Amino acid sequence: MERVKCLIVGSGPAGYTAAIYASRAGLKPVLYEGMQPGGQLTTTTMIENFPGYPEGVDANVMMDSFRRQAEHFGADIRFGAVTKADLGKKPFVLTIDETKEIEADSVIIATGASAKYLGLDSERAFRGMGVSACATCDGFFYRGKVVAVVGGGDTACEEATYLAGLCRKVYMIVRRNVLRATEAMQKKVSETENIEILWECQTQEVLGDASGVTGVRLVRKSGEVFDVDIDGFFLAIGHHPNSDVFAEWIETDDAGYIKVKENTSATSLPGVFAAGDVCDPRYRQAIVAAGSGCKAAMDAEKYLKESL
């Protein structure tokens, strides 16, 4: 069975940055990219808020640069997903794609969190062409335009108020007749003049053409079907951290996000570290994920020096 000092699970800004730092520290890391090389970031298009790119950068181009930089320093990057983990003994044993087992003296979990979507064919068709699950990432592209936000919780209210500062008009599509958000967030929405709530509505179809999203077809609880002209369609119905395979062994919160010790990447299990969106229910930004990947590699290096 193959044995490695440092196994990194997942790619994206957190995983690749961890690989860069771990490689430079001489840990000879092996990184398995998962089913989506580059992570959730690759579902968007242009990135304009990552430092060092004054003109912006294509998300896939940026992630490829991260990957190549990690490889330049010696990271062994492989395609494959961890489908089983036995973290109850050392070295840890992880199974790749149900077949290959690999032993690891330390593990960095950087599997991210997947945005929840409605599951519509039209939604998938326009993903990256007007459909987004991150207002902070993509809101700038809709400056002065009309957008819709799906959801009625705190996240949806935060996204809507953020977009209201950029866009001419923001519709909130809420399936109930009340918001689930806290009173403070509800008050903020109600006091924002260019936010309009469409109560008791559900999305039937995202409308668009070759240029991207042009509208949304909604159905009211009463059965009435109507269209609304929009330029962007934002999902704010939550995220699911990709932590299930590890949850038996390490502490997570009620939503499944991996808990880390304050100001570190250390999980509840010595030798196992977490970075990026899988342990970050708050920020979910590429620059934050990259920073946490750096922390995880440095924490893993310190752990290995002290334990081996």
ZIRATA-V654819 format. One record per backbone hydrogen bond with DSSP energy under -1.0 kcal/mol. CO is the residue of the C=O (numbers start at 1). NH is the residue of the N-H. If there is no record, write none. Layout:
co->[CO:CO]
nh->[NH:NH]
This chain:
co->[2:4:6:7:8:9:11:12:13:14:15:16:17:18:19:20:21:22:23:29:30:31:32:36:39:40:41:45:47:50:53:57:58:59:60:61:62:63:64:65:66:67:68:69:70:71:76:78:80:81:84:86:92:93:94:95:95:96:96:100:102:103:104:106:107:108:109:112:114:120:121:122:124:126:126:129:130:131:132:134:135:138:139:140:142:145:145:146:146:147:148:149:150:152:152:153:154:155:156:157:158:159:160:163:163:166:169:170:171:172:173:174:176:182:183:184:185:186:187:189:192:194:196:198:200:202:205:207:207:209:212:214:215:216:217:217:218:219:220:224:226:228:232:233:234:238:240:241:243:243:246:246:251:253:257:261:265:266:269:271:272:273:276:277:278:285:286:287:288:289:290:291:292:293:294:295:296:297:298:299:300:301:302:303:304]
nh->[103:105:30:108:32:110:15:16:17:18:19:20:21:22:23:24:25:27:26:76:8:78:10:39:42:43:44:59:57:53:56:47:62:63:64:65:66:67:68:69:70:71:72:73:75:74:31:33:34:97:95:93:104:86:102:83:84:99:100:96:94:4:92:7:273:9:275:242:240:124:125:126:127:129:131:213:233:128:235:138:139:141:142:143:145:168:169:231:232:171:234:173:236:180:181:157:158:159:160:161:162:163:164:166:167:144:147:196:149:198:151:201:200:186:187:188:189:190:191:192:195:170:172:174:221:219:217:214:215:212:209:230:207:228:204:205:226:202:223:220:218:216:148:132:150:116:114:243:246:247:249:250:259:256:253:264:274:261:272:107:267:109:279:280:258:289:290:291:292:293:294:295:296:297:298:299:300:301:302:303:304:305:306:307:308]
